[in-house]
Amino acid sequence: MRARDIMTNPVICVHPETSVREAAEVLTKHRFAALPVIDDDSRLIGIVAEADLLRDRIPSDPRAHIWRPEGDTVDGEPAPGTVGGVMTTTVVAMTPGADAADIAEHMLERHVRSMPIVDGSRVVGIVSRQDLIRTLVRNDEAVAADVRRRLCAYADSWRHWEVRAKNGVVTVRGELPPEDDTAERVVIALARAVPGVSRVRVRPQESR
């Protein structure tokens, strides 16, 4: 399964001059965790996440603090008003052909909730943790149907192959050429590209 199979596209992006309030409204409205930040040529130059917008943004309520540590002030420097002042500029991005497993690993290692997908330096999609989790809850019928469509599109002779799915494990049965594992490798590659597939097993057609 590749990034292109699960990414959100088109992507809602913001610019450095976008106000923090406007970015917050977009995140809230669409329930995003982060927004790519692009320049005038649509090139990725940063990312702004929920945490970036919240930092130093919510004032303390003096009624909630009977005692404050020495040096703790109520009023400080005003928080930046635009995305350019709060965004993260060191951004890890991946390509549409990136393996979803690699994306998940990077997101967990770096404690990020979204991964921009770029073609060159231009943003073409974004993958969130929700996109990855969504593949884990696809029902078996939908997974099997998706695998079957891909097999039929690749070779019409595979239209009569049997495809079953259970908890992400797909079993494909068909007439395999003797001593030739090419067909098996192709079936596995096509099936593994389907969101929700965790494992693929290829078996000979059952005798009737």
Secondary structure, DSSP 8 states (H G I E B T S, - for coil): -BHHHH-BSS---B-TTSBHHHHHHHHHHHT-SEEEEE-TT-BEEEEEEHHHHHTTTS---GGG-S---TT--S--S---SBGGGT-B-----B-TTSBHHHHHHHHHHHT-SEEEEEETTEEEEEEEHHHHHHHHT--HHHHHHHHHHHHHHH-GGGGG-EEEEETTEEEEEE---TT--HHHHHHHHHHHTSTT--EEEEEE----
